[in-house]
Every structure is written in structure tokens, then in C-alpha cells.
């Protein structure tokens, strides 16, 4: 098992943050496209290679985010039409997210087996998440899912303030 930590910097205009391991060493770098359309978040490893890309679909009635890992689309997160509370679904061939992903407390499941677990750390400055990876080869996909869900939440919060 690998445990990683994501801590976003509050008030970061460039939308840049890192994913660290238990020894507080950088493992991944996440960088958002600042003031660019379409909105993207690129996840890079320490060799400066892109391992995942999250893209917000530009011309869509309801928000939709595409997650690519190693050049192939892994999943889509889309907002469903609802009058009361924001509701999103995750479409993927073999990956499911169970739990309260709106509060960043969930499990990532592949073909019935738990491959990762995410927990929000409370009482921290900015958003901090603990990410446990149980299947090492799925690490970049799990990190991409966490970043994508966080993008969806930030987008929804920004839309509700308008």
C-alpha cells in the first residue's frame, strides 16, 4: 500500500499543487490551465512526463469532465439535471467510486476490489486529502480521479457564487 497526500494551496492563482508521499517528497505535480479554454488540469510525474489530463468540456448544457490517463480516456464525470441538489455521475468501464465523494471520503473500486481510498483531512488550511493506493499500477488513475472530483467541486462552487 502507498499513502499519498494532496494539499492544495489556498488562494493559488496559477492552480498549481503537488502530491507528496509519506516522506513529504513530491511524487506528482498538478497544474491547471490559467485563463484558458478549455479548462484543463495536467498531472505530471517527477520526470516531468504527463501521466493524466483532466479536461472540462466547453460547449455542454451541463458540466462534463473527461479524465485521460496515459493518453486514453478512463472516465467521465458529468452533472445530472436536478432541481434541488447538485448531482454528478461517474462513467467508466471498470472503475466505480463508492462513498461520499462530495465530501472526499470514498473508495475507488475496480471489478469489485478496492484499489484506493480517499479521505479529506479536516482542520487544515486549504483542502488536504489522504489517498491510499492498494494497487500500485492504478496510482496515477486514482490521483486523476481525486483531482477530477476536486475540479468538479470547485467548478460547482464557482457556478453557485455567480
N, C-alpha and C positions, 0 to 999 in steps of 0.2 A: 504494500500500500504506500502511496505517495500522498503527502499532505502539502497543498499549496495555499497561498494566501493572496487575495486580491484586495488592494486598498486603493480606492480612487481618491485623488486629491480634490478636496472641496475648492470651488472657485477656479478650476483649471480651465483657462480659455482655450488651450490647444487640445483639450481632451486626450491627454496622454497619461498613462499609468502603467505600472509594472505588476507582474505576477511573480511572487517570490516563493522559495522553498522554506523549509523549517530552519535552515541556517541563515535566512534572510538574504540569500543570493538571488539575483534576478534570473528568472527562467524564461519568461516571455515579456514582450513589450507590446502594449496595445496603444494604437494611435488612431484617433478619429480624424476624418476629413473636416477641417475647419472652414465653414462658409463655402462648401462645395456641394454641388448637386450631381449625382445622387449622394446622399449621406452614406459614408462607409466607415467601418472600423476594421483596421488591419491588425492581425496578431502575428508578431514576428518572434522567432526563437533567438537565442543568443548569438547565432551565426548570421543574424540579420536576414534570414530567409522567411518569407511569408508562409505561415502554416495554416492560416484561416482568414477568411474575409466575410464580413457581415455587411450586407447592402440593404438599404431601405428602398423599396420600390417607389418610384417617383409619382407616376400617374396612376393612382389607385384610389377608389372610393373610400376604402378603409385601409389603415396602415398594414403593411406587409413587409416582413424582413426575411431575406434569404441568407442562409449560412452555408458557406463553402469551406471545405477542408481539403487541403492538397489538391485544389483545382476541381473538385466535384461537389455538387450541391448535396448537402447532408440532410438539411431540414429547412422548413419554412415556418415562421411564426406569423400568424395573422389575427387581426382583430375581427371579432364576430359582431354582427349588428345586434345591439342591445339597448333598451331604453333606460335601464337602471344603472347597472354597474358595468365597468369595462370588463369584457370577457375575451380572452385570447385562446387560440388553439395552436398546437404544435403538430405539424405534419411531417412524418418521417417514415421511411420504410421499416426500420427495425429498432428505432430508439423511442422511448417513452419517458416522460417526466411526470413523476408522481409526488404529490405533496403540495404544499403551499408555495408555489413558485413565485407568486406575487410578493411574498414576504421573504423570498430567497431561503427557503427551508424545504428542500426537496431531494429526491433520489433520481438518478439517471439510470434507466433500465434498458438493457439490450437483450432481446429474445428471452425475457423472463428473469434474467440475472442482473443484480445490482452491480453497476460498473463504476458508479460515482455517487457522492453525497455532498450536498452544499448546505451550509448553514451561515446565516448572517450573524456577524458579531455585533452585539448591542453595546451601547455606551462608548462608541468610538467616534472620532472626528472624521466625518465622511463615511462613505459606505465601505465596510470591510466584510469579506466573505472567506470562510474556511472551505476549501474544496478538497475532498478526499477522493483519490483515484484508486480504484481497486483493480482496474485492468489497464496496465501501463500503455499499451498501444492505442488506447482510446483517450489519452490525456489531452491532446490538442482539441479533440471533438468536445470533450467535457468543458474545457476552458472556453471554447467558442460558444457553447450553449449558455454558460453563465454570463458572458459578455453580451450575447444577443438578448437575453432576457432583461439584463440591466438596461440595454438600449431601448427596448420596448417600454420599460417602466419610465425611463427618462423622457421618452417621446410623448407618452401619455400624460405625464405630469406637466410638460411644457404646453401641450394642447389644452389642458384644463385651465391653465392660467391665462389663456387668451380671451 
